[in-house]
Protein backbone atom coordinates (compact mmCIF):
# COMPACT_ATOMS: atom_id res chain seq x y z
CA UNK A 1 0.00 0.00 0.00
CA UNK A 2 1.41 3.43 -0.88
CA UNK A 3 1.80 5.93 1.97
CA UNK A 4 -0.69 8.82 2.00
CA UNK A 5 0.37 12.15 0.44
CA UNK A 6 1.67 14.54 3.11
CA UNK A 7 -0.63 17.46 3.92
CA UNK A 8 1.02 20.64 2.54
CA UNK A 9 2.11 23.07 5.28
CA UNK A 10 2.28 26.85 4.98
CA UNK A 11 3.36 29.87 6.97
CA UNK A 12 0.06 31.63 7.64
CA UNK A 13 1.26 34.52 9.85
CA UNK A 14 4.46 36.18 11.02
CA UNK A 15 5.38 38.55 13.84
CA UNK A 16 8.59 39.95 15.28
CA UNK A 17 9.70 41.54 18.50
CA UNK A 18 12.74 43.77 19.00
CA UNK A 19 13.93 45.27 22.25
CA UNK A 20 13.80 49.09 22.42
CA UNK A 21 17.47 49.74 23.20
CA UNK A 22 19.63 50.51 20.15
CA UNK A 23 23.40 49.92 20.17
CA UNK A 24 24.97 52.01 17.39
CA UNK A 25 28.33 51.61 15.70
CA UNK A 26 29.41 54.89 17.31
CA UNK A 27 28.70 53.47 20.79
CA UNK A 28 30.68 50.30 19.98
CA UNK A 29 33.59 52.49 18.88
CA UNK A 30 33.70 53.77 22.46
CA UNK A 31 34.03 50.19 23.80
CA UNK A 32 36.57 48.71 21.34
CA UNK A 33 39.04 49.86 18.70
CA UNK A 34 36.67 50.07 15.73
CA UNK A 35 34.78 52.64 13.68
CA UNK A 36 31.41 53.13 12.02
CA UNK A 37 33.23 53.13 8.66
CA UNK A 38 34.92 49.73 9.29
CA UNK A 39 31.75 48.04 10.56
CA UNK A 40 29.60 49.45 7.75
CA UNK A 41 32.06 48.55 5.00
CA UNK A 42 32.91 45.03 6.26
CA UNK A 43 29.48 43.95 7.56
CA UNK A 44 26.74 46.35 6.41
CA UNK A 45 25.59 46.75 10.03
CA UNK A 46 24.71 50.24 11.33
CA UNK A 47 22.97 49.35 14.58
CA UNK A 48 21.53 46.43 16.54
CA UNK A 49 19.01 45.99 19.38
CA UNK A 50 19.99 44.95 22.92
CA UNK A 51 17.59 43.51 25.51
CA UNK A 52 18.13 45.29 28.81
CA UNK A 53 16.29 44.73 32.07
CA UNK A 54 16.99 42.48 35.01
CA UNK A 55 15.73 38.93 34.73
CA UNK A 56 14.74 39.19 31.06
CA UNK A 57 15.99 36.33 28.92
CA UNK A 58 15.36 35.08 25.40
CA UNK A 59 11.90 33.85 26.49
CA UNK A 60 10.83 37.46 27.10
CA UNK A 61 11.33 38.39 23.44
CA UNK A 62 9.93 35.07 22.20
CA UNK A 63 6.81 35.48 24.35
CA UNK A 64 6.29 39.05 23.12
CA UNK A 65 6.46 37.86 19.50
CA UNK A 66 4.05 34.97 20.19
CA UNK A 67 1.62 37.17 22.14
CA UNK A 68 1.46 39.64 19.24
CA UNK A 69 1.16 36.77 16.72
CA UNK A 70 -1.84 35.35 18.60
CA UNK A 71 -3.42 38.80 18.76
CA UNK A 72 -2.77 39.56 15.09
CA UNK A 73 -4.35 36.28 13.96
CA UNK A 74 -7.18 36.23 16.50
CA UNK A 75 -5.94 32.88 17.81
CA UNK A 76 -6.63 31.69 21.37
CA UNK A 77 -3.69 30.11 23.24
CA UNK A 78 -5.74 26.91 23.60
CA UNK A 79 -5.86 26.45 19.82
CA UNK A 80 -2.07 25.91 19.49
CA UNK A 81 -0.99 22.27 19.11
CA UNK A 82 2.80 22.60 19.33
CA UNK A 83 5.42 25.31 19.94
CA UNK A 84 9.04 24.98 18.84
CA UNK A 85 11.69 27.53 19.78
CA UNK A 86 14.98 27.73 17.89
CA UNK A 87 17.61 29.36 20.08
CA UNK A 88 21.29 29.27 20.99
CA UNK A 89 20.79 31.47 24.05
CA UNK A 90 18.13 29.64 26.09
CA UNK A 91 17.12 31.18 29.42
CA UNK A 92 18.35 28.01 31.18
CA UNK A 93 20.03 24.74 30.26
CA UNK A 94 16.68 23.34 31.31
CA UNK A 95 13.73 23.77 31.16
CA UNK A 96 13.49 24.68 27.50
CA UNK A 97 12.76 28.25 26.41
CA UNK A 98 9.76 26.90 24.47
CA UNK A 99 8.27 25.62 27.79
CA UNK A 100 8.76 29.08 29.33
CA UNK A 101 7.25 30.93 26.36
CA UNK A 102 4.14 28.72 26.48
CA UNK A 103 3.68 29.48 30.17
CA UNK A 104 4.20 33.23 29.65
CA UNK A 105 1.51 33.46 26.94
CA UNK A 106 -0.98 31.04 28.52
CA UNK A 107 -0.44 28.04 26.22
CA UNK A 108 -0.91 24.93 28.37
CA UNK A 109 -0.66 21.15 28.06
CA UNK A 110 0.87 20.92 24.61
CA UNK A 111 4.28 19.69 23.49
CA UNK A 112 6.99 22.35 23.32
CA UNK A 113 10.73 22.06 22.87
CA UNK A 114 13.86 23.92 21.79
CA UNK A 115 15.92 23.29 18.69
CA UNK A 116 19.64 24.03 18.75
CA UNK A 117 21.14 24.60 15.33
CA UNK A 118 22.67 28.06 15.89
CA UNK A 119 21.94 30.43 13.00
CA UNK A 120 20.19 27.66 11.02
CA UNK A 121 17.77 26.97 13.90
CA UNK A 122 14.73 28.56 12.27
CA UNK A 123 15.11 26.45 9.09
CA UNK A 124 15.52 23.32 11.24
CA UNK A 125 12.41 24.18 13.30
CA UNK A 126 10.29 24.94 10.22
CA UNK A 127 11.39 21.61 8.74
CA UNK A 128 10.29 19.80 11.92
CA UNK A 129 6.96 21.66 12.02
CA UNK A 130 6.31 20.74 8.39
CA UNK A 131 6.54 17.04 9.29
CA UNK A 132 3.91 17.32 12.05
CA UNK A 133 1.52 19.15 9.70
CA UNK A 134 2.33 16.73 6.87
CA UNK A 135 1.30 13.66 8.86
CA UNK A 136 -1.91 15.32 10.03
CA UNK A 137 -0.83 15.03 13.68
CA UNK A 138 -1.10 18.79 14.34
CA UNK A 139 -2.90 21.72 12.68
CA UNK A 140 -1.53 24.86 14.39
CA UNK A 141 2.16 25.08 15.19
CA UNK A 142 4.11 28.14 16.30
CA UNK A 143 7.80 28.28 15.40
CA UNK A 144 9.85 30.88 17.25
CA UNK A 145 13.40 31.98 16.41
CA UNK A 146 14.80 34.00 19.31
CA UNK A 147 18.22 34.92 20.63
CA UNK A 148 19.66 37.23 23.24
CA UNK A 149 23.13 37.17 21.71
CA UNK A 150 24.29 40.06 23.90
CA UNK A 151 24.61 37.56 26.80
CA UNK A 152 27.29 35.49 25.04
CA UNK A 153 29.16 38.29 23.27
CA UNK A 154 32.46 39.59 24.58
CA UNK A 155 32.25 43.38 24.34
CA UNK A 156 36.05 43.58 24.51
CA UNK A 157 36.42 41.48 21.30
CA UNK A 158 36.00 43.81 18.32
CA UNK A 159 35.87 40.93 15.82
CA UNK A 160 32.59 39.55 17.24
CA UNK A 161 30.88 42.28 19.28
CA UNK A 162 30.04 44.40 16.25
CA UNK A 163 28.14 41.57 14.55
CA UNK A 164 25.35 40.47 16.86
CA UNK A 165 22.06 41.78 18.24
CA UNK A 166 18.99 40.56 20.14
CA UNK A 167 15.54 39.83 18.73
CA UNK A 168 12.76 37.31 18.14
CA UNK A 169 10.42 36.30 15.35
CA UNK A 170 7.50 33.88 15.32
CA UNK A 171 5.48 32.23 12.55
CA UNK A 172 2.28 30.20 12.50
CA UNK A 173 2.45 27.00 10.46
CA UNK A 174 -0.80 25.33 9.40
CA UNK A 175 -2.16 23.11 6.62
CA UNK A 176 -2.04 25.19 3.45
CA UNK A 177 -5.30 27.11 2.95
CA UNK A 178 -4.87 27.38 -0.85
CA UNK A 179 -2.17 25.01 -2.13
CA UNK A 180 0.65 27.50 -1.54
CA UNK A 181 3.22 26.73 1.15
CA UNK A 182 6.42 24.82 1.94
CA UNK A 183 7.40 22.80 -1.12
CA UNK A 184 10.88 21.60 -0.26
CA UNK A 185 13.26 21.89 2.67
CA UNK A 186 16.65 20.50 3.56
CA UNK A 187 18.90 20.59 6.60
CA UNK A 188 22.60 19.74 6.81
CA UNK A 189 25.41 19.70 9.37
CA UNK A 190 29.13 19.10 9.75
CA UNK A 191 30.38 18.81 13.32
CA UNK A 192 33.97 19.19 12.14
CA UNK A 193 33.20 22.91 11.90
CA UNK A 194 33.08 23.23 15.69
CA UNK A 195 36.53 24.81 16.22
CA UNK A 196 35.69 27.72 13.92
CA UNK A 197 32.55 28.83 15.75
CA UNK A 198 31.54 27.81 19.27
CA UNK A 199 31.26 28.72 22.92
CA UNK A 200 34.25 27.12 24.60
CA UNK A 201 32.87 26.50 28.10
CA UNK A 202 29.61 26.17 29.98
CA UNK A 203 28.50 22.76 28.71
CA UNK A 204 29.17 19.23 30.01
CA UNK A 205 32.63 19.02 28.37
CA UNK A 206 33.90 22.09 30.20
CA UNK A 207 31.46 23.11 32.92
CA UNK A 208 31.47 26.67 34.26
CA UNK A 209 34.17 27.38 36.84
CA UNK A 210 36.00 30.42 38.16
CA UNK A 211 38.78 29.58 35.70
CA UNK A 212 36.51 29.39 32.61
CA UNK A 213 34.92 32.71 33.57
CA UNK A 214 38.32 34.36 34.15
CA UNK A 215 39.49 33.12 30.75
CA UNK A 216 36.36 34.57 29.07
CA UNK A 217 35.40 31.15 27.69
CA UNK A 218 31.63 31.70 27.88
CA UNK A 219 31.53 34.01 24.89
CA UNK A 220 31.19 33.32 21.16
CA UNK A 221 34.52 32.23 19.73
CA UNK A 222 34.60 32.81 15.98
CA UNK A 223 37.30 32.49 13.36
CA UNK A 224 35.63 35.07 11.13
CA UNK A 225 37.47 34.48 7.86
CA UNK A 226 36.89 30.67 7.91
CA UNK A 227 33.21 31.06 8.83
CA UNK A 228 32.81 33.69 6.11
CA UNK A 229 34.04 31.32 3.38
CA UNK A 230 31.93 28.36 4.56
CA UNK A 231 28.83 30.57 4.96
CA UNK A 232 28.94 31.78 1.34
CA UNK A 233 29.71 28.34 -0.08
CA UNK A 234 27.02 26.48 1.89
CA UNK A 235 24.23 29.06 1.57
CA UNK A 236 24.76 29.25 -2.19
CA UNK A 237 25.01 25.45 -2.42
CA UNK A 238 21.78 24.83 -0.54
CA UNK A 239 19.92 27.51 -2.53
CA UNK A 240 21.08 26.19 -5.90
CA UNK A 241 20.26 22.62 -4.83
CA UNK A 242 16.70 23.74 -4.06
CA UNK A 243 16.54 25.54 -7.44
CA UNK A 244 17.72 22.45 -9.35
CA UNK A 245 15.44 20.06 -7.43
CA UNK A 246 12.44 22.28 -8.12
CA UNK A 247 13.25 23.32 -11.72
CA UNK A 248 13.58 26.97 -10.74
CA UNK A 249 15.42 29.53 -12.83
CA UNK A 250 16.71 32.66 -11.06
CA UNK A 251 14.08 34.82 -12.77
CA UNK A 252 11.34 32.65 -11.20
CA UNK A 253 12.41 33.47 -7.63
CA UNK A 254 10.67 36.48 -6.07
CA UNK A 255 12.65 36.60 -2.81
CA UNK A 256 15.81 35.18 -1.30
CA UNK A 257 15.48 35.28 2.50
CA UNK A 258 19.04 34.75 3.72
CA UNK A 259 20.33 34.48 7.27
CA UNK A 260 21.71 37.92 8.13
CA UNK A 261 25.33 37.47 9.26
CA UNK A 262 27.19 39.92 7.04
CA UNK A 263 25.94 41.98 4.06
CA UNK A 264 28.89 40.75 1.97
CA UNK A 265 27.88 37.09 2.61
CA UNK A 266 24.31 37.95 1.54
CA UNK A 267 25.50 39.69 -1.63
CA UNK A 268 27.87 36.86 -2.56
CA UNK A 269 25.10 34.27 -2.07
CA UNK A 270 22.71 36.28 -4.27
CA UNK A 271 25.39 36.68 -6.93
CA UNK A 272 26.04 32.92 -7.03
CA UNK A 273 22.29 32.42 -7.53
CA UNK A 274 22.25 35.15 -10.25
CA UNK A 275 19.70 37.13 -8.22
CA UNK A 276 19.67 40.95 -8.16
CA UNK A 277 19.77 42.52 -4.69
CA UNK A 278 16.26 43.98 -5.08
CA UNK A 279 15.00 40.39 -4.72
CA UNK A 280 16.89 39.82 -1.47
CA UNK A 281 15.51 40.58 1.99
CA UNK A 282 18.01 42.59 4.02
CA UNK A 283 17.60 43.77 7.61
CA UNK A 284 21.20 43.44 8.79
CA UNK A 285 21.80 47.21 8.76
CA UNK A 286 19.28 47.76 11.56
CA UNK A 287 19.23 44.49 13.55
CA UNK A 288 22.68 42.87 13.01
CA UNK A 289 22.92 39.08 13.36
CA UNK A 290 20.13 37.91 15.68
CA UNK A 291 21.03 34.22 15.05
CA UNK A 292 17.78 32.14 14.95
CA UNK A 293 15.64 35.29 14.63
CA UNK A 294 17.07 36.74 11.41
CA UNK A 295 14.84 34.90 8.93
CA UNK A 296 11.47 35.37 10.70
CA UNK A 297 12.43 39.02 11.32
CA UNK A 298 13.06 39.42 7.56
CA UNK A 299 9.67 37.88 6.74
CA UNK A 300 8.03 40.27 9.23
CA UNK A 301 9.91 43.27 7.86
CA UNK A 302 8.91 42.50 4.25
CA UNK A 303 5.45 41.06 5.03
CA UNK A 304 3.57 43.95 3.41
CA UNK A 305 5.34 43.24 0.09
CA UNK A 306 4.49 39.52 -0.02
CA UNK A 307 1.62 38.30 -2.18
CA UNK A 308 0.16 34.80 -2.53
CA UNK A 309 2.18 32.68 -4.93
CA UNK A 310 5.47 34.58 -4.47
CA UNK A 311 8.36 32.10 -4.65
CA UNK A 312 10.75 32.36 -1.68
CA UNK A 313 14.03 30.60 -0.93
CA UNK A 314 15.14 30.74 2.71
CA UNK A 315 18.81 29.91 3.38
CA UNK A 316 20.90 29.83 6.53
CA UNK A 317 24.33 28.89 7.82
CA UNK A 318 25.57 28.78 11.40
CA UNK A 319 27.62 27.24 14.17
CA UNK A 320 28.00 23.46 14.14
CA UNK A 321 28.45 23.87 11.28
CA UNK A 322 24.78 23.72 10.35
CA UNK A 323 23.05 24.93 7.23
CA UNK A 324 19.75 24.51 5.44
CA UNK A 325 17.24 25.93 3.04
CA UNK A 326 13.51 25.99 2.37
CA UNK A 327 11.61 26.64 -0.86
CA UNK A 328 8.06 27.89 -0.40
CA UNK A 329 5.33 29.78 -2.14
CA UNK A 330 3.81 32.53 -0.02
CA UNK A 331 0.32 31.63 1.13
CA UNK A 332 -1.41 34.87 2.17
CA UNK A 333 -1.89 38.57 1.43
CA UNK A 334 0.99 40.11 3.38
CA UNK A 335 -0.19 43.72 3.00
CA UNK A 336 -3.60 42.91 4.51
CA UNK A 337 -1.98 41.02 7.42
CA UNK A 338 0.62 43.75 8.06
CA UNK A 339 -2.18 46.33 8.26
CA UNK A 340 -3.61 44.35 11.19
CA UNK A 341 -0.45 44.61 13.28
CA UNK A 342 -2.02 47.16 15.67
CA UNK A 343 1.10 49.10 16.55
CA UNK A 344 3.30 46.00 16.44
CA UNK A 345 4.72 46.73 12.97
CA UNK A 346 8.47 46.51 12.26
CA UNK A 347 10.42 49.67 13.20
CA UNK A 348 11.25 51.83 10.13
N1 LIG B 1 36.99 47.01 13.72
C1 LIG B 1 38.18 47.24 13.15
N2 LIG B 1 39.01 46.26 12.76
C2 LIG B 1 38.61 44.99 12.96
C3 LIG B 1 37.37 44.67 13.55
C4 LIG B 1 36.56 45.74 13.94
N3 LIG B 1 35.33 45.57 14.51
N4 LIG B 1 37.24 43.32 13.61
C5 LIG B 1 38.34 42.80 13.07
N5 LIG B 1 39.17 43.80 12.69
C6 LIG B 1 40.47 43.71 12.08
C7 LIG B 1 41.16 42.40 12.34
O1 LIG B 1 41.80 42.43 13.61
C8 LIG B 1 42.14 42.31 11.21
O2 LIG B 1 43.25 43.11 11.53
P1 LIG B 1 44.74 42.59 11.18
O3 LIG B 1 44.76 42.44 9.68
O4 LIG B 1 45.59 43.69 11.70
O5 LIG B 1 44.88 41.30 11.91
C9 LIG B 1 41.41 42.99 10.06
O6 LIG B 1 40.34 43.75 10.66
C10 LIG B 1 40.80 42.04 9.06
O7 LIG B 1 40.18 40.98 9.77
P2 LIG B 1 39.34 39.89 9.03
O8 LIG B 1 38.79 38.91 10.01
O9 LIG B 1 40.11 39.37 7.85
O10 LIG B 1 38.14 40.80 8.47
P3 LIG B 1 36.99 40.37 7.52
O11 LIG B 1 36.93 41.27 6.37
O12 LIG B 1 36.99 38.89 7.28
O13 LIG B 1 35.68 40.68 8.40
C11 LIG B 1 34.13 39.54 9.82
C12 LIG B 1 35.54 40.07 9.67
C13 LIG B 1 33.17 40.70 9.67
C14 LIG B 1 33.98 38.88 11.18
C15 LIG B 1 33.85 38.49 8.71
O14 LIG B 1 34.89 37.56 8.66
C16 LIG B 1 32.55 37.75 8.88
O15 LIG B 1 31.49 38.31 8.72
N6 LIG B 1 32.62 36.42 9.14
C17 LIG B 1 31.44 35.59 9.21
C18 LIG B 1 30.59 35.79 10.38
C19 LIG B 1 29.40 34.82 10.31
O16 LIG B 1 28.90 34.54 9.24
N7 LIG B 1 28.94 34.25 11.38
C20 LIG B 1 27.87 33.27 11.12
C21 LIG B 1 27.22 32.67 12.00
S1 LIG B 1 27.19 33.19 13.69
C22 LIG B 1 26.43 31.94 14.57
O17 LIG B 1 26.10 30.92 14.07
C23 LIG B 1 26.27 32.14 16.08
Boltz pocket constraint, residues with backbone or C-beta under 6 A from the ligand:
constraints:
  - pocket:
      binder: B
      contacts: [[A, 33], [A, 34], [A, 35], [A, 38], [A, 39], [A, 42], [A, 43], [A, 118], [A, 119], [A, 158], [A, 159], [A, 160], [A, 162], [A, 197], [A, 223], [A, 224], [A, 225], [A, 227], [A, 228], [A, 231], [A, 261], [A, 262], [A, 265], [A, 289], [A, 291], [A, 317], [A, 318], [A, 319]]
      max_distance: 6.0
